[in-house]
C-alpha cells in the first residue's frame, strides 16, 4: 500500500509540475520548481517503498497468475512479430478463413501457450504453497497484459454501443418483403447506409431508399443475396472477433481486418454468382451503382457487412465475371488442413520437453531478471 500511495503522489506531483511549467510561462516559475521538488521526493519514496514491496514474499497462486499474464503478453508480441513478416506474403485475394486464422493466430497461440504449456508446467513442477517474490520485470509485463485486455474490453463495449445506437437512429420507412430473404429487410430514408447487414444475433438488412429505387429487380435480389451470403458465413461475428482480438500492435490488427473485409466481400460475391452469369452481371451492376452512391464518403459501422466496404470495385467485378475463386479456396483449405495436421503431430512429439523448458524459463524470468 505504501508503494501505491507513493505512486499516486508521484503522478500528482508530476502533473502539478507540467501544468504550472507550461500553462504559466511568466508567473509559474515558483510553482513549477515546487512541483519538480515534489516529484523528486515522490520518486524517491516510490523507489524506497517499491523495493520493499518487490522483496516481500507473495503466495504461489499470485505468482502463478502474474507469470501467466507475463507469458501471455510475451507470446502475443512474439507471434505478432512473426506474422508481421508473413503478412507481407499474403495477397488480398486470399480466402477469408486464411486471413482470419492469421489475424486471430496470436491470440489463440498465446492462450494455448498459457493454458496448454505454462499451467501444466506450473502445476507439475512448482511446489504447492511456496512463497516467492515478484521482480519489476514480471510486474511490468503484467501491467502490459492488463493494458492490452482493458483496451480489448473497451473496444468491444464501444462496438456494441455504436452498433445499437446506429440501428436505433435509423429512420425506417418500410419493411421490404422478399421470398429469397429470411430476415427483416428495412428500407430507410437515411443517406447512409447503401445496403448493409447489421447485428450478430438478431441480424437485419438495411437498405437506403434512394439506392433501392436505382436498382432493377434483378440487381436488388443480387444485393440482398450478397448480404445473405455474409449472414450465412457469420461474417459479422467474425468481424467482431477480429476487431476485439487482443493485440500488442493495433495497427497490424487493423491491416488484417481490412484484408479480411475485402476477402469476405469477394467470397460473398462468388457465392451469389454461383456460376450464374446473369446474377453475376446483376451484382456487378449493383456494385457500380453502390460505388456511385457512396461518393460522399463511406462509414464502416461496427458489427456490419456492407455491399461496398472499400474493396476495389474493379477487382470484385472481374472476380464476378471470371468466377475463379472457388478453386483457389478449395486448394487453400487443403493446404491449411495439412499444416494443422503436421503442427499437431509435431506438438505431440515435443510436448514433454516443452513443459520442462517453459518451467525453467519461468524460473529464470522470476529470479534471473531485475
PEPE-V956153 format. One record per run of one state. SS is the DSSP state (h for helix, s for strand, l for the rest). FROM is the first residue (numbers start at 1). TO is the last residue. Records with the same first field share a line. If there is no record, write none. Layout:
SS=FROM-TO, FROM-TO
//
This chain:
l=1-1, 24-28, 56-57, 59-59, 88-95, 126-131, 133-135, 170-171, 176-184, 189-194, 199-203, 215-216, 233-234, 245-249, 274-276, 294-303, 307-312, 323-324, 368-370
h=2-23, 29-55, 60-87, 96-125, 136-169, 209-214, 217-232, 235-244, 250-273, 277-293, 313-322, 325-367
s=58-58, 132-132, 172-175, 185-188, 195-198, 204-208, 304-306
//
